[in-house]
Amino acid sequence: MTLKLYNTLGRKKQVFKPIIKGYVGIYTCGPTVYWYQHIGNLRSYIFSDILKRILLYQGYKVKQVINVTDVGHLTSDADEGEDKIEKAARNEGKKAIDIADFYLKIFKEDLDNLNIIEPDKWCKATEHIKEQIELIKILEKKGFTYKTSDGIYFNTSKFKDYGKLALLKIKGLEAGKRISVGEKRNKTDFALWKFSEKPEERQQEWDSPWGVGFPGWHIECSAMSSKYLGEQFDIHTGGEDHIPVHHTNEIAQSECAFGKKPWVKYWLHGAFLLFKGEKVSKSKGGLYTISELVEKGFSPLDYRYFCLTAHYRSQLEFSLENLNSAKNSLIRLKNIASDIKDDDNINKKYLKEFESSINDDLNMPKALSILWNLVRDEKAKGKYKTIEKMDCVLGLKLLEKKSIEMPQEIQTLVNEREQARKNKDFKKSDDLREKIKELGYKIDDTKDGMKIGKI
């Protein structure tokens, strides 16, 4: 099976060939853990999960690393503003480490609920300060850095390929030509290490050869990916908003430090989730979290199915109506699949079509349509095993025993109770159980999960 991936570096589909035969290293840009991740953020992780599942399906040994940004991501990508973690800690009256740990825990729960395979390695920026300092020292020794009053900066003019990922036109962006850039020598220069304005006022700051401070946002990814995947690796994923700044800067500092070109062979980027034609983002208030969708009667897998209806490189318009349509499709699909009882053979015709779709740059909308063709084909044989194999990629739990049909009122109460249990509000959980019981349904909490039945 030949897998073709659209490489942002070069803007074309390429046949995937790993650096080491049979092994794939993937670095997935992780969350900045200062608030809940909204469904726009989570679309990117569903896409990277599909990629990982396809590679595993093909028999590759996959090592995936996801970073956790718990320091250094400022409110402005121009190396200005306040550290997002420090700001959240001040606003909530908590320690920075507690803020990061709390929102990371919620994020991991969201991934689990979306049936996203956990990475082989989680790595926090605050736990890799030494590695980041060492990488900056390498860049300094090679002459790629300079010092200003607020930090150590990377000189992008010394990297002739700067902007190749984003196809940036650097000409005319020099300091003082069109925009004030303070002490930067070039508009595109970026911070590797920021000095604390007033040492001991920040919760998170460290000693370094250049002074007390904290690492820039970009250096963490280069330092941690190289530690766990090597100085050159196969695939880097993230959202399309990372292309012009974050990933462009990662390439610059990494290729200058390691001398490997390309530093990463394949760059894959997921498109935005839209609401009323605009990008869903935290800066605009976000949209929904997974928990909020559950409160409205949807399951996390409804959202996963919804995301699979569009290609990962296509922007996707969200609405509750569109999500409800996906929910109903998934219910029908699971009901049909759960009733299938046939031989243990594989339907080679439909599986071949499915594999052709997923290998064509993860074409999941087409893969879904092939699955629907299979389940609707009354003459097709080997449906059960074929669906089982397809679901290794889709991750929709299609063959799990279907839940009982229940009124929307009961489903809403069940969702509220589940949320109360997550919040450890056991009194509310018990009250809701009694209310559900009064309406004719019982709930049993077992080691295998919650079981619901009629009384």
ZAKE-178576 format. One record per residue (C-alpha): residue number from 0; residue in one letter; z, x, y. Coordinates in Angstrom, 2 decimals. Example, Ala and Ser with C-alpha at 12.3 -4.5 7.8 and 13.67 -1.06 7.14 Angstrom:
REM ZAKE-178576
0:a:7.80:12.30:-4.50 $
1:s:7.14:13.67:-1.06 $
***
This chain:
REM ZAKE-178576
0:m:0.00:0.00:0.00 $
1:t:-1.13:1.52:3.29 $
2:l:1.17:0.71:6.18 $
3:k:-0.30:0.70:9.67 $
4:l:1.96:0.75:12.73 $
5:y:1.10:0.37:16.41 $
6:n:2.27:3.60:18.02 $
7:t:3.18:3.21:21.68 $
8:l:2.51:6.95:21.95 $
9:g:-1.28:6.70:22.01 $
10:r:-1.48:2.90:22.21 $
11:k:-3.16:2.33:18.85 $
12:k:-2.51:1.43:15.22 $
13:q:-2.04:4.42:12.97 $
14:v:-1.62:4.87:9.23 $
15:f:2.03:5.66:8.62 $
16:k:2.64:9.08:7.07 $
17:p:6.26:10.26:6.98 $
18:i:7.17:13.86:7.75 $
19:i:8.86:14.17:4.35 $
20:k:7.19:12.40:1.45 $
21:g:9.17:9.39:0.27 $
22:y:11.73:9.58:3.12 $
23:v:11.81:7.89:6.52 $
24:g:14.18:8.61:9.39 $
25:i:14.57:5.80:11.96 $
26:y:16.48:5.84:15.22 $
27:t:17.08:2.42:16.76 $
28:c:18.31:2.21:20.34 $
29:g:21.64:0.42:20.13 $
30:p:23.69:-1.71:22.51 $
31:t:25.65:-0.83:25.61 $
32:v:28.89:-2.48:24.56 $
33:y:30.28:-3.92:27.79 $
34:w:29.46:-7.59:27.11 $
35:y:28.10:-9.95:24.46 $
36:q:24.56:-9.29:23.23 $
37:h:22.35:-12.28:24.03 $
38:i:19.52:-13.52:21.82 $
39:g:16.96:-11.53:23.82 $
40:n:18.73:-8.31:22.85 $
41:l:19.01:-9.43:19.24 $
42:r:15.30:-10.10:18.86 $
43:s:14.78:-6.33:19.01 $
44:y:17.14:-5.76:16.06 $
45:i:15.43:-8.44:13.96 $
46:f:12.16:-6.58:14.50 $
47:s:13.66:-3.21:13.51 $
48:d:15.26:-4.86:10.46 $
49:i:11.86:-6.18:9.33 $
50:l:10.44:-2.66:9.70 $
51:k:13.26:-1.22:7.61 $
52:r:12.87:-3.90:4.96 $
53:i:9.14:-3.24:4.67 $
54:l:9.74:0.49:4.22 $
55:l:12.39:-0.21:1.57 $
56:y:10.00:-2.70:-0.07 $
57:q:7.44:0.09:-0.34 $
58:g:9.96:2.32:-2.09 $
59:y:10.85:4.71:0.71 $
60:k:14.32:6.13:1.03 $
61:v:15.28:5.10:4.56 $
62:k:17.95:6.54:6.84 $
63:q:18.51:4.43:9.94 $
64:v:20.74:5.47:12.83 $
65:i:21.89:3.10:15.60 $
66:n:23.68:4.50:18.62 $
67:v:26.48:2.79:20.52 $
68:t:26.44:3.42:24.27 $
69:d:30.10:3.34:25.27 $
70:v:29.81:5.66:28.28 $
71:g:27.19:6.85:30.77 $
72:h:24.98:3.77:31.19 $
73:l:25.12:3.09:34.92 $
74:t:24.35:-0.21:36.62 $
75:s:21.13:1.36:37.91 $
76:d:18.62:3.25:35.78 $
77:a:18.15:5.56:38.79 $
78:d:21.42:7.39:37.97 $
79:e:23.27:5.37:40.56 $
80:g:25.95:2.71:40.51 $
81:e:29.00:2.27:38.34 $
82:d:29.39:2.97:34.64 $
83:k:28.99:-0.41:32.91 $
84:i:31.91:0.20:30.54 $
85:e:34.23:1.34:33.34 $
86:k:33.26:-1.71:35.41 $
87:a:33.91:-4.11:32.53 $
88:a:37.27:-2.45:31.80 $
89:r:38.35:-2.86:35.42 $
90:n:37.17:-6.47:35.59 $
91:e:38.92:-7.44:32.36 $
92:g:42.02:-5.32:32.98 $
93:k:41.62:-3.44:29.71 $
94:k:41.06:0.07:28.41 $
95:a:37.46:1.22:28.22 $
96:i:37.79:2.00:24.52 $
97:d:39.10:-1.53:23.85 $
98:i:36.19:-3.08:25.74 $
99:a:33.70:-1.05:23.72 $
100:d:35.37:-1.74:20.37 $
101:f:35.64:-5.49:21.02 $
102:y:32.00:-6.00:21.96 $
103:l:30.80:-3.68:19.20 $
104:k:32.73:-5.79:16.67 $
105:i:31.03:-8.96:17.94 $
106:f:27.64:-7.24:17.83 $
107:k:28.14:-6.19:14.21 $
108:e:29.13:-9.77:13.33 $
109:d:25.93:-11.02:14.98 $
110:l:23.83:-8.59:12.93 $
111:d:25.57:-9.69:9.74 $
112:n:25.03:-13.37:10.55 $
113:l:21.35:-12.67:11.21 $
114:n:21.13:-10.98:7.79 $
115:i:20.23:-7.66:9.39 $
116:i:20.82:-4.67:7.11 $
117:e:23.53:-2.44:8.54 $
118:p:22.35:1.04:9.61 $
119:d:23.23:4.06:7.53 $
120:k:24.97:5.56:10.55 $
121:w:26.61:4.12:13.65 $
122:c:27.20:6.78:16.31 $
123:k:29.20:6.37:19.51 $
124:a:28.33:8.41:22.57 $
125:t:32.01:9.12:23.27 $
126:e:32.38:10.72:19.84 $
127:h:29.47:13.14:20.44 $
128:i:30.32:14.69:23.81 $
129:k:30.26:18.19:22.30 $
130:e:26.73:17.70:20.97 $
131:q:25.53:16.40:24.34 $
132:i:27.02:19.35:26.22 $
133:e:25.40:21.79:23.77 $
134:l:22.00:20.15:24.27 $
135:i:22.32:20.37:28.06 $
136:k:23.23:24.06:27.71 $
137:i:19.99:24.63:25.75 $
138:l:17.97:22.94:28.50 $
139:e:19.82:24.96:31.14 $
140:k:19.11:28.24:29.34 $
141:k:15.40:27.34:29.14 $
142:g:15.26:26.64:32.87 $
143:f:14.77:22.88:32.86 $
144:t:17.89:21.92:34.83 $
145:y:19.30:22.18:38.34 $
146:k:22.57:21.26:39.99 $
147:t:23.23:18.78:42.79 $
148:s:26.47:17.61:44.36 $
149:d:26.76:14.75:41.85 $
150:g:25.53:16.27:38.61 $
151:i:23.18:18.34:36.46 $
152:y:19.60:17.06:36.52 $
153:f:16.48:17.53:34.38 $
154:n:13.50:18.83:36.36 $
155:t:10.61:16.66:35.17 $
156:s:8.02:18.72:37.04 $
157:k:8.55:21.51:34.50 $
158:f:7.43:19.26:31.61 $
159:k:3.68:18.80:31.97 $
160:d:3.57:15.89:29.52 $
161:y:6.21:13.86:31.37 $
162:g:5.36:10.15:31.30 $
163:k:2.91:10.32:28.39 $
164:l:4.68:7.51:26.52 $
165:a:4.56:5.12:29.46 $
166:l:1.23:6.43:30.82 $
167:l:3.01:7.08:34.12 $
168:k:0.99:8.33:37.06 $
169:i:3.28:11.05:38.37 $
170:k:1.05:12.17:41.23 $
171:g:2.49:11.01:44.53 $
172:l:6.01:10.52:43.19 $
173:e:7.35:13.87:44.44 $
174:a:10.56:13.91:46.45 $
175:g:10.18:12.71:50.03 $
176:k:6.58:11.49:49.66 $
177:r:7.14:7.75:49.17 $
178:i:10.81:7.25:48.46 $
179:s:14.12:8.84:49.34 $
180:v:15.57:10.49:46.26 $
181:g:18.64:12.15:47.69 $
182:e:19.08:15.62:46.23 $
183:k:16.59:15.08:43.42 $
184:r:13.62:17.43:43.50 $
185:n:11.35:14.78:42.00 $
186:k:11.66:11.00:41.93 $
187:t:11.47:11.03:38.13 $
188:d:14.25:13.61:37.61 $
189:f:17.26:12.24:35.77 $
190:a:20.92:13.08:35.24 $
191:l:22.04:14.97:32.16 $
192:w:25.65:15.24:33.29 $
193:k:27.33:13.32:36.11 $
194:f:30.37:14.66:37.94 $
195:s:33.37:12.39:38.36 $
196:e:33.57:11.47:42.05 $
197:k:37.35:11.63:41.85 $
198:p:38.56:13.24:38.62 $
199:e:41.27:11.34:36.77 $
200:e:40.21:8.00:38.27 $
201:r:37.70:7.32:35.51 $
202:q:39.05:6.31:32.09 $
203:q:36.33:8.29:30.32 $
204:e:35.61:11.82:31.56 $
205:w:35.50:15.26:29.97 $
206:d:35.59:18.92:30.89 $
207:s:32.25:20.72:30.78 $
208:p:30.81:24.10:31.87 $
209:w:29.65:22.37:35.08 $
210:g:32.74:20.36:35.96 $
211:v:34.67:17.24:34.96 $
212:g:32.39:14.30:34.32 $
213:f:30.46:12.34:31.74 $
214:p:27.02:12.48:30.08 $
215:g:23.94:10.73:31.36 $
216:w:22.60:7.75:29.43 $
217:h:19.48:9.46:28.06 $
218:i:21.00:12.67:26.69 $
219:e:23.18:10.81:24.18 $
220:c:20.21:9.52:22.18 $
221:s:18.57:12.94:21.90 $
222:a:21.83:14.59:20.88 $
223:m:22.82:12.04:18.26 $
224:s:19.39:11.42:16.76 $
225:s:18.83:15.15:16.28 $
226:k:22.26:15.53:14.67 $
227:y:21.66:12.87:12.05 $
228:l:17.85:12.85:11.66 $
229:g:16.83:16.38:12.58 $
230:e:15.00:17.89:15.54 $
231:q:11.88:15.90:14.60 $
232:f:11.83:12.53:12.84 $
233:d:9.57:9.65:11.94 $
234:i:10.26:6.45:13.92 $
235:h:12.05:5.46:17.11 $
236:t:12.41:1.75:17.94 $
237:g:13.61:-0.23:20.93 $
238:g:12.66:-2.87:23.46 $
239:e:9.60:-2.54:25.65 $
240:d:11.85:-2.15:28.71 $
241:h:12.89:1.28:27.39 $
242:i:9.35:2.70:27.61 $
243:p:9.07:3.78:31.29 $
244:v:12.51:5.36:31.76 $
245:h:14.87:5.75:28.81 $
246:h:12.40:6.70:26.08 $
247:t:10.23:8.68:28.48 $
248:n:13.26:10.77:29.42 $
249:e:14.35:11.17:25.80 $
250:i:10.96:12.67:24.97 $
251:a:11.05:15.05:27.92 $
252:q:14.48:16.54:27.23 $
253:s:14.01:16.63:23.45 $
254:e:10.59:18.28:23.37 $
255:c:11.74:20.84:25.94 $
256:a:14.94:21.59:24.01 $
257:f:13.59:21.59:20.45 $
258:g:10.00:22.67:21.01 $
259:k:8.78:19.99:18.58 $
260:k:5.67:18.05:19.55 $
261:p:5.69:15.21:19.02 $
262:w:9.47:14.92:18.85 $
263:v:9.07:11.49:17.26 $
264:k:5.87:10.63:15.39 $
265:y:5.87:6.85:15.83 $
266:w:7.29:4.84:18.72 $
267:l:7.61:1.10:18.11 $
268:h:8.63:-1.35:20.82 $
269:g:9.48:-5.03:20.63 $
270:a:8.40:-7.44:23.37 $
271:f:10.67:-9.55:25.56 $
272:l:12.11:-12.94:24.78 $
273:l:11.16:-15.29:27.62 $
274:f:12.77:-18.40:29.03 $
275:k:10.62:-20.49:31.37 $
276:g:8.25:-17.55:31.65 $
277:e:10.86:-14.97:32.65 $
278:k:12.50:-12.17:30.64 $
279:v:15.91:-13.05:29.23 $
280:s:18.34:-10.44:30.54 $
281:k:22.04:-9.88:31.21 $
282:s:21.32:-9.20:34.89 $
283:k:20.05:-12.78:35.20 $
284:g:22.95:-14.21:33.26 $
285:g:21.42:-13.91:29.81 $
286:l:20.70:-17.09:27.90 $
287:y:22.62:-17.76:24.69 $
288:t:24.66:-15.73:22.29 $
289:i:24.47:-16.39:18.55 $
290:s:27.89:-18.08:18.69 $
291:e:26.66:-20.42:21.41 $
292:l:23.64:-21.38:19.31 $
293:v:25.98:-22.11:16.39 $
294:e:28.00:-24.39:18.65 $
295:k:24.79:-26.30:19.35 $
296:g:24.20:-26.89:15.65 $
297:f:21.86:-24.01:14.79 $
298:s:22.39:-21.30:12.19 $
299:p:21.70:-17.62:12.94 $
300:l:18.91:-17.73:10.34 $
301:d:17.22:-20.49:12.35 $
302:y:16.92:-17.95:15.15 $
303:r:15.71:-15.27:12.74 $
304:y:12.99:-17.62:11.48 $
305:f:12.07:-18.45:15.09 $
306:c:11.59:-14.75:15.87 $
307:l:9.33:-14.31:12.84 $
308:t:6.93:-16.95:14.19 $
309:a:5.65:-14.45:16.77 $
310:h:4.45:-10.87:16.38 $
311:y:7.08:-8.36:17.49 $
312:r:4.72:-7.01:20.17 $
313:s:4.09:-10.49:21.62 $
314:q:6.40:-12.03:24.16 $
315:l:8.13:-15.11:22.76 $
316:e:8.99:-18.22:24.78 $
317:f:12.41:-19.60:23.94 $
318:s:13.63:-23.16:24.27 $
319:l:16.05:-25.26:22.27 $
320:e:13.10:-27.47:21.33 $
321:n:11.21:-24.48:19.92 $
322:l:14.31:-23.33:18.07 $
323:n:14.85:-26.80:16.65 $
324:s:11.29:-26.78:15.35 $
325:a:12.03:-23.45:13.61 $
326:k:15.25:-24.90:12.21 $
327:n:13.44:-27.87:10.69 $
328:s:10.75:-25.61:9.21 $
329:l:13.38:-23.38:7.62 $
330:i:15.23:-26.40:6.18 $
331:r:12.01:-27.72:4.64 $
332:l:11.11:-24.31:3.29 $
333:k:14.53:-23.77:1.71 $
334:n:14.56:-27.27:0.23 $
335:i:11.18:-26.72:-1.38 $
336:a:12.07:-23.22:-2.60 $
337:s:15.41:-24.27:-4.07 $
338:d:13.72:-26.94:-6.21 $
339:i:11.16:-24.57:-7.73 $
340:k:11.59:-23.91:-11.44 $
341:d:8.72:-22.06:-13.06 $
342:d:7.91:-18.93:-15.06 $
343:d:9.17:-15.44:-14.28 $
344:n:5.74:-14.09:-13.38 $
345:i:4.58:-12.88:-9.96 $
346:n:1.71:-14.66:-8.23 $
347:k:-0.42:-11.59:-7.56 $
348:k:-2.91:-13.41:-5.32 $
349:y:-0.36:-14.61:-2.77 $
350:l:1.77:-11.48:-2.98 $
351:k:-1.25:-9.28:-2.26 $
352:e:-2.06:-11.38:0.82 $
353:f:1.57:-11.19:1.94 $
354:e:1.68:-7.41:1.53 $
355:s:-1.57:-7.04:3.43 $
356:s:-0.03:-8.94:6.35 $
357:i:3.26:-7.05:6.52 $
358:n:1.42:-3.74:6.25 $
359:d:-0.77:-4.67:9.22 $
360:d:1.75:-3.66:11.87 $
361:l:4.40:-6.10:10.61 $
362:n:2.34:-9.26:11.03 $
363:m:5.14:-11.68:10.21 $
364:p:3.54:-14.90:11.55 $
365:k:0.68:-14.41:9.09 $
366:a:3.14:-13.47:6.31 $
367:l:5.03:-16.73:6.93 $
368:s:1.82:-18.75:6.77 $
369:i:0.98:-17.16:3.41 $
370:l:4.43:-18.09:2.12 $
371:w:3.86:-21.69:3.22 $
372:n:0.46:-21.69:1.49 $
373:l:2.18:-20.56:-1.70 $
374:v:4.89:-23.22:-1.71 $
375:r:2.35:-25.97:-0.89 $
376:d:-0.11:-24.89:-3.57 $
377:e:0.56:-27.32:-6.42 $
378:k:-1.51:-25.25:-8.86 $
379:a:0.12:-21.89:-8.07 $
380:k:2.21:-20.26:-10.79 $
381:g:5.03:-17.73:-10.49 $
382:k:6.32:-19.19:-7.24 $
383:y:10.03:-18.46:-7.69 $
384:k:9.72:-14.72:-8.35 $
385:t:7.08:-14.35:-5.66 $
386:i:9.26:-16.08:-3.05 $
387:e:12.17:-13.91:-4.13 $
388:k:10.09:-10.78:-3.59 $
389:m:8.74:-11.97:-0.23 $
390:d:12.24:-12.77:0.97 $
391:c:13.25:-9.14:0.47 $
392:v:11.22:-8.62:3.66 $
393:l:11.78:-11.94:5.43 $
394:g:15.56:-11.89:4.95 $
395:l:15.86:-15.67:5.23 $
396:k:17.99:-16.26:2.10 $
397:l:15.40:-18.75:0.89 $
398:l:16.72:-19.07:-2.64 $
399:e:20.38:-19.52:-1.80 $
400:k:21.73:-22.81:-3.09 $
401:k:20.92:-25.37:-0.42 $
402:s:23.83:-26.89:1.43 $
403:i:24.61:-30.58:1.18 $
404:e:23.08:-32.93:3.70 $
405:m:25.63:-34.03:6.26 $
406:p:25.64:-35.97:9.53 $
407:q:25.16:-33.98:12.74 $
408:e:28.69:-34.96:13.81 $
409:i:30.16:-33.27:10.72 $
410:q:27.93:-30.20:11.13 $
411:t:29.11:-29.79:14.73 $
412:l:32.77:-29.98:13.66 $
413:v:32.13:-27.47:10.86 $
414:n:30.53:-25.05:13.34 $
415:e:33.46:-25.47:15.75 $
416:r:35.92:-24.77:12.94 $
417:e:34.04:-21.65:11.87 $
418:q:34.14:-20.38:15.46 $
419:a:37.89:-21.15:15.66 $
420:r:38.46:-19.10:12.49 $
421:k:36.53:-16.17:13.98 $
422:n:38.72:-16.42:17.08 $
423:k:41.81:-16.56:14.83 $
424:d:42.75:-19.93:16.33 $
425:f:44.16:-21.20:13.05 $
426:k:45.85:-24.28:14.54 $
427:k:42.55:-25.52:15.90 $
428:s:40.90:-24.65:12.57 $
429:d:43.46:-26.75:10.64 $
430:d:43.13:-29.65:13.08 $
431:l:39.36:-29.66:12.67 $
432:r:39.71:-29.55:8.88 $
433:e:41.83:-32.72:9.03 $
434:k:39.36:-34.40:11.35 $
435:i:36.52:-33.57:8.97 $
436:k:38.59:-34.91:6.07 $
437:e:39.14:-38.19:7.90 $
438:l:35.37:-38.54:8.16 $
439:g:34.94:-38.19:4.38 $
440:y:34.22:-34.48:3.84 $
441:k:36.34:-31.67:2.43 $
442:i:36.27:-27.93:3.12 $
443:d:37.36:-25.21:0.72 $
444:d:37.67:-21.63:1.97 $
445:t:36.87:-19.39:-1.00 $
446:k:36.29:-15.66:-1.45 $
447:d:32.56:-16.48:-1.57 $
448:g:32.64:-18.35:1.70 $
449:m:33.16:-21.87:2.94 $
450:k:32.32:-24.72:0.53 $
451:i:31.69:-28.23:1.90 $
452:g:31.58:-31.45:-0.15 $
453:k:32.08:-35.17:0.07 $
454:i:35.50:-36.56:-0.84 $
***
